[in-house]
Amino acid sequence: MTTLPREQPAPSPAELHHARPMAESFGADAQRYDQARPGYPDALVARIVAGSPGPDVLDVGCGTGIAARQFQAASCAVLGVEPDARMADLARARGLRVEVATFEGWEPAGRTFDAVIAAQSWHWVDPVAGVLKAARVLRPDGRLAIFGHVFEPPIEVAEPFAAAYRRVVPDSPFNNLPARRPLDMYQAGYAKIADKIRETEQFHDPEQWRFDWEQPYTRDQWLALLPTTGGLTHLPPDKTADILNAVGTAIDTLGGRFTMQYTTLATTAVRTGTSRYHPKDT
């Protein structure tokens, strides 16, 4: 994923939930984030809703509410948990109930849900405590669904972005990553999430879902999205502008637009009917 979105920061996946400065950098321009980031396939939302025992949904790391609004449109009652107050404020302005906290630190106060979702946010959650917390707040037969996008711009866009990033931010750990990465790299990551779910013995065997789709972008649309991605959110404006100029020039050579091929991956599992959760597990 060339653009280093929320699911591709530099620390190792096992340590991602400790990288709070990067995790909380996305709220710097919450309005842009909300307008530029793509939503999720309707088929994914429908499948999660159909496979849950009821309409009550908890959205972990809800951000500005992009996924949550889709679930609301599918007649779900959604509560968001979001650690960044700036993102939470915008989500509330769009009609979402949000409580500001990390998922690990959030207090459910006895509330339970039919589904717990995490849209491009689970990597910021402790992989062990997070699954146990989800098990705690899910009703029997409730569904945990963790999902996110994989997308690769054309090589004519990806390579100029990578070159500009290396030039502008030469010491960044992002520079150790190739300009384009194979889909199976991301599928392996979602398989590891499934392994963590199995280890808790709180869920039936996890399933892996995949949805392929595409979206056209104009030059301006792509340059609006890029600053919301993890590699750029923490950069000063002059460095961001330098990178965007290089990418914009590359898109101009393609006629000012291109089509992005997206894959949305999901790991999902149904809560068992008998709880083996104990508070000491967290």
C-alpha positions as CSV (number, residue, x, y, z in Angstrom):
1,M,0.0,0.0,0.0
2,T,2.1,2.9,-1.3
3,T,0.4,5.7,0.6
4,L,1.0,4.3,4.1
5,P,-2.5,4.7,5.5
6,R,-3.6,4.0,9.1
7,E,-2.9,0.3,8.7
8,Q,0.7,0.8,7.5
9,P,2.8,2.7,10.1
10,A,6.4,2.1,10.6
11,P,6.6,0.2,13.9
12,S,6.2,-3.6,13.8
13,P,2.6,-4.8,14.1
14,A,3.3,-6.2,17.5
15,E,4.2,-2.7,18.8
16,L,1.8,-0.6,16.8
17,H,-0.5,0.0,19.7
18,H,2.3,1.8,21.6
19,A,2.9,4.3,18.8
20,R,0.4,6.8,20.2
21,P,1.8,10.0,18.5
22,M,1.3,8.5,15.1
23,A,-2.1,7.0,16.1
24,E,-3.3,10.4,17.2
25,S,-1.9,12.3,14.2
26,F,-4.9,11.7,12.0
27,G,-7.0,14.2,13.9
28,A,-4.8,17.1,12.8
29,D,-7.2,17.6,9.9
30,A,-10.2,15.6,10.7
31,Q,-12.4,17.4,8.2
32,R,-10.1,16.5,5.3
33,Y,-9.8,12.9,6.6
34,D,-13.6,12.5,6.7
35,Q,-14.1,14.0,3.2
36,A,-11.2,12.2,1.4
37,R,-11.1,8.7,2.9
38,P,-13.2,6.1,1.1
39,G,-16.0,4.2,2.6
40,Y,-16.4,0.4,2.8
41,P,-18.2,-2.0,0.4
42,D,-21.9,-2.2,0.9
43,A,-21.6,-5.9,0.6
44,L,-19.3,-6.0,3.6
45,V,-21.6,-4.0,5.8
46,A,-24.6,-6.1,4.8
47,R,-22.8,-9.3,5.5
48,I,-21.8,-8.2,9.0
49,V,-25.3,-6.9,9.8
50,A,-26.9,-10.1,8.5
51,G,-24.5,-12.3,10.5
52,S,-25.0,-10.5,13.8
53,P,-27.8,-11.3,16.3
54,G,-29.1,-7.7,16.5
55,P,-28.6,-4.1,15.6
56,D,-26.3,-2.8,18.4
57,V,-22.8,-2.1,17.1
58,L,-19.7,-0.9,18.8
59,D,-17.2,0.8,16.5
60,V,-13.6,0.6,17.8
61,G,-11.4,3.5,16.8
62,C,-14.4,5.0,14.9
63,G,-12.4,8.1,13.7
64,T,-14.8,10.5,12.1
65,G,-17.5,7.9,11.7
66,I,-17.0,6.8,8.1
67,A,-17.8,3.2,8.7
68,A,-20.2,4.0,11.5
69,R,-22.5,6.0,9.3
70,Q,-22.7,3.1,6.8
71,F,-23.9,0.9,9.7
72,Q,-26.4,3.5,10.8
73,A,-27.7,3.6,7.3
74,A,-28.2,-0.1,7.6
75,S,-30.5,0.4,10.6
76,C,-27.9,-0.2,13.3
77,A,-27.5,1.6,16.5
78,V,-23.8,2.5,16.7
79,L,-21.6,3.6,19.6
80,G,-18.1,4.8,18.7
81,V,-15.0,4.6,20.8
82,E,-12.3,6.9,19.6
83,P,-9.1,8.1,21.4
84,D,-8.7,11.3,19.5
85,A,-11.1,14.0,20.7
86,R,-10.8,15.9,17.4
87,M,-12.0,13.0,15.4
88,A,-14.7,12.2,18.0
89,D,-16.0,15.8,17.8
90,L,-16.5,15.6,14.0
91,A,-18.1,12.2,14.3
92,R,-20.6,13.6,16.9
93,A,-21.3,16.5,14.5
94,R,-22.3,13.9,11.9
95,G,-24.8,12.3,14.3
96,L,-22.7,9.5,15.9
97,R,-22.6,8.8,19.7
98,V,-18.9,8.7,20.6
99,E,-17.0,8.1,23.9
100,V,-13.4,9.3,23.9
101,A,-11.0,6.6,25.1
102,T,-8.7,3.9,23.9
103,F,-10.5,0.6,23.5
104,E,-8.3,-1.0,26.2
105,G,-9.1,1.8,28.6
106,W,-12.8,2.2,27.7
107,E,-15.3,1.2,30.4
108,P,-18.4,-0.5,29.0
109,A,-20.3,-0.1,32.3
110,G,-22.1,-3.4,31.7
111,R,-23.2,-2.6,28.2
112,T,-23.1,-5.3,25.5
113,F,-23.4,-5.4,21.8
114,D,-24.4,-7.6,18.9
115,A,-21.3,-6.6,16.8
116,V,-17.9,-5.1,17.5
117,I,-16.3,-3.6,14.4
118,A,-12.9,-2.1,13.7
119,A,-12.4,-0.3,10.4
120,Q,-8.7,0.2,9.7
121,S,-8.1,0.7,13.4
122,W,-7.3,-2.6,15.0
123,H,-3.5,-2.3,14.6
124,W,-3.7,0.5,17.2
125,V,-5.3,-1.9,19.7
126,D,-3.3,-4.3,21.9
127,P,-3.8,-7.6,20.0
128,V,-4.4,-9.7,23.1
129,A,-6.3,-7.3,25.4
130,G,-8.4,-6.1,22.4
131,V,-9.8,-9.5,21.5
132,L,-10.5,-10.2,25.2
133,K,-12.3,-6.9,25.6
134,A,-14.4,-7.6,22.4
135,A,-15.3,-10.9,23.9
136,R,-16.3,-9.2,27.1
137,V,-18.7,-6.8,25.5
138,L,-20.2,-9.1,22.8
139,R,-23.4,-10.9,23.4
140,P,-23.5,-14.7,22.8
141,D,-23.4,-15.2,19.0
142,G,-22.3,-11.6,18.6
143,R,-19.8,-10.9,15.8
144,L,-16.3,-9.4,15.9
145,A,-15.4,-7.9,12.5
146,I,-11.9,-6.4,11.8
147,F,-11.4,-4.9,8.3
148,G,-9.5,-2.5,6.2
149,H,-8.5,-1.5,2.7
150,V,-5.5,-2.6,0.6
151,F,-4.8,-0.3,-2.3
152,E,-2.0,0.1,-4.8
153,P,-1.9,3.1,-7.1
154,P,-0.5,2.5,-10.6
155,I,3.3,2.2,-10.7
156,E,3.4,5.6,-12.5
157,V,2.1,7.2,-9.3
158,A,3.6,4.8,-6.7
159,E,7.2,5.2,-7.8
160,P,7.3,9.1,-7.8
161,F,5.6,9.1,-4.4
162,A,8.2,6.7,-3.0
163,A,11.1,8.7,-4.5
164,A,9.8,12.0,-3.3
165,Y,9.3,10.6,0.2
166,R,12.8,9.3,0.4
167,R,14.2,12.6,-0.8
168,V,12.1,14.8,1.6
169,V,12.2,12.5,4.6
170,P,15.5,10.6,4.2
171,D,15.6,9.2,7.8
172,S,12.0,7.9,7.8
173,P,11.6,4.2,8.6
174,F,9.0,4.1,5.8
175,N,11.8,4.2,3.3
176,N,12.6,0.6,4.1
177,L,9.3,-0.4,2.5
178,P,9.0,-1.1,-1.2
179,A,6.9,1.3,-3.3
180,R,4.3,-1.5,-4.0
181,R,3.7,-4.5,-1.9
182,P,1.9,-7.8,-2.7
183,L,-1.7,-8.5,-1.5
184,D,-0.6,-11.7,0.3
185,M,1.5,-9.6,2.7
186,Y,-1.7,-8.0,3.9
187,Q,-3.6,-11.2,3.9
188,A,-0.9,-12.7,6.2
189,G,-1.6,-9.8,8.6
190,Y,-5.3,-10.6,8.8
191,A,-4.4,-14.3,9.2
192,K,-2.4,-13.3,12.3
193,I,-5.4,-11.5,13.7
194,A,-7.4,-14.7,13.2
195,D,-4.7,-16.6,15.2
196,K,-5.1,-14.1,18.1
197,I,-8.8,-14.6,18.1
198,R,-8.5,-18.4,18.2
199,E,-6.0,-18.2,21.1
200,T,-8.7,-16.6,23.3
201,E,-11.1,-19.6,22.9
202,Q,-13.9,-17.1,23.1
203,F,-15.0,-17.3,19.5
204,H,-15.9,-19.8,16.8
205,D,-13.3,-20.3,14.1
206,P,-12.6,-17.0,12.4
207,E,-13.4,-16.4,8.7
208,Q,-11.4,-14.4,6.1
209,W,-13.5,-12.2,3.7
210,R,-12.3,-10.4,0.7
211,F,-14.1,-7.7,-1.4
212,D,-12.5,-6.3,-4.7
213,W,-13.6,-3.0,-6.1
214,E,-12.3,0.1,-7.8
215,Q,-12.6,3.8,-7.5
216,P,-11.5,6.6,-10.0
217,Y,-9.5,9.5,-8.7
218,T,-8.8,12.9,-10.2
219,R,-5.5,14.6,-9.5
220,D,-7.1,16.8,-6.9
221,Q,-9.0,14.0,-5.2
222,W,-5.9,11.9,-4.7
223,L,-3.8,14.9,-3.5
224,A,-6.6,15.5,-1.0
225,L,-6.4,12.0,0.3
226,L,-2.6,11.7,0.6
227,P,-2.1,14.1,3.5
228,T,-4.5,11.9,5.6
229,T,-2.2,8.9,5.4
230,G,0.2,7.8,8.1
231,G,3.4,8.7,6.3
232,L,2.3,12.4,5.9
233,T,0.1,13.3,8.8
234,H,3.1,14.3,11.0
235,L,5.1,16.2,8.3
236,P,5.4,20.0,8.2
237,P,3.4,21.7,5.4
238,D,6.5,22.5,3.2
239,K,7.6,18.8,3.1
240,T,4.0,17.6,2.5
241,A,3.7,20.2,-0.4
242,D,7.0,18.9,-1.9
243,I,5.7,15.4,-2.0
244,L,2.3,16.3,-3.3
245,N,3.8,18.3,-6.1
246,A,5.8,15.3,-7.3
247,V,2.8,13.0,-7.1
248,G,0.6,15.6,-8.9
249,T,3.1,15.9,-11.7
250,A,3.0,12.1,-12.1
251,I,-0.8,12.0,-12.3
252,D,-0.7,14.8,-14.9
253,T,1.3,12.4,-17.1
254,L,-1.7,10.0,-16.9
255,G,-4.1,12.6,-18.1
256,G,-4.9,14.0,-14.6
257,R,-6.7,10.9,-13.3
258,F,-6.4,7.2,-12.6
259,T,-8.4,4.3,-11.3
260,M,-7.5,2.7,-8.0
261,Q,-7.9,-1.0,-7.5
262,Y,-9.1,-1.7,-3.9
263,T,-9.3,-4.9,-1.9
264,T,-11.0,-4.8,1.4
265,L,-10.0,-7.6,3.7
266,A,-11.8,-8.7,6.9
267,T,-11.2,-11.2,9.7
268,T,-14.4,-12.0,11.5
269,A,-15.6,-14.4,14.1
270,V,-18.7,-15.2,16.1
271,R,-18.7,-15.1,19.9
272,T,-19.4,-18.5,21.5
273,G,-22.5,-18.8,23.6
274,T,-20.7,-19.6,26.8
275,S,-18.3,-17.1,28.2
276,R,-14.9,-18.2,29.5
277,Y,-13.9,-14.6,30.0
278,H,-12.5,-13.5,33.4
279,P,-11.5,-9.9,34.3
280,K,-8.0,-11.0,35.2
281,D,-7.4,-12.0,31.5
282,T,-7.0,-8.3,30.6
